[in-house]
């Protein structure tokens, strides 16, 4: 199934889970405790995307918060 939009209003929770999984799996490995994307062993990367998966914040918002808070999301 091809997804044309990644916006919360255009996706189901299941589609958002798949979007995050596919986005995080670019190297083909598991993300937990990996430092390949500058996570620096920071734990479960997919937990960072829970607000998107749950329909609370758009991916754009999460990424902006990450950048503006030097990696810390409130």
C-alpha positions as CSV (number, residue, x, y, z in Angstrom):
1,X,0.0,0.0,0.0
2,X,1.4,3.4,-1.0
3,X,1.0,6.3,1.4
4,X,0.6,9.6,-0.3
5,X,0.7,11.7,2.8
6,X,2.3,11.3,6.2
7,X,0.1,13.8,8.0
8,X,-1.9,12.6,10.9
9,X,-5.2,13.6,9.4
10,X,-4.4,11.4,6.3
11,X,-3.2,8.3,8.0
12,X,-4.3,5.6,10.4
13,X,-2.4,4.6,13.5
14,X,-1.2,1.4,11.7
15,X,0.0,3.5,8.7
16,X,1.9,5.8,11.1
17,X,3.6,2.8,12.7
18,X,4.7,1.6,9.3
19,X,5.9,5.0,8.3
20,X,8.1,5.2,11.4
21,X,9.3,1.6,11.1
22,X,10.3,2.1,7.4
23,X,11.9,5.5,8.2
24,X,14.0,4.1,11.0
25,X,15.0,0.9,9.2
26,X,17.1,2.6,6.5
27,X,20.3,0.7,7.5
28,X,18.5,-2.6,7.9
29,X,19.4,-3.0,11.6
30,X,17.6,-2.6,14.8
31,X,17.4,0.9,16.2
32,X,17.4,0.3,20.0
33,X,20.6,1.5,21.6
34,X,22.3,2.0,18.2
35,X,24.4,5.2,17.7
36,X,24.4,5.1,13.9
37,X,22.1,8.0,13.5
38,X,23.7,10.0,16.3
39,X,21.3,8.5,18.9
40,X,24.5,7.8,21.0
41,X,23.0,4.8,22.7
42,X,20.1,6.9,23.8
43,X,17.6,4.1,24.1
44,X,14.5,3.3,22.1
45,X,14.4,5.6,19.1
46,X,10.9,4.6,18.2
47,X,9.6,5.9,21.6
48,X,10.6,9.4,20.3
49,X,7.9,9.0,17.6
50,X,5.1,7.8,19.9
51,X,3.4,11.3,19.8
52,X,3.2,11.0,16.0
53,X,2.0,7.4,16.1
54,X,-0.7,8.3,18.7
55,X,-1.8,11.2,16.6
56,X,-0.6,13.9,19.0
57,X,2.1,15.6,17.0
58,X,3.2,15.7,13.4
59,X,6.6,14.4,12.4
60,X,7.6,17.9,11.4
61,X,6.8,19.1,14.9
62,X,8.9,16.3,16.5
63,X,11.8,16.9,14.3
64,X,11.7,20.7,14.9
65,X,11.6,20.1,18.7
66,X,14.5,17.8,18.5
67,X,16.6,20.3,16.6
68,X,15.7,23.3,18.7
69,X,16.3,21.4,22.0
70,X,19.6,19.8,21.0
71,X,18.0,16.4,20.9
72,X,15.7,16.7,23.9
73,X,11.9,16.6,23.2
74,X,9.5,18.0,25.7
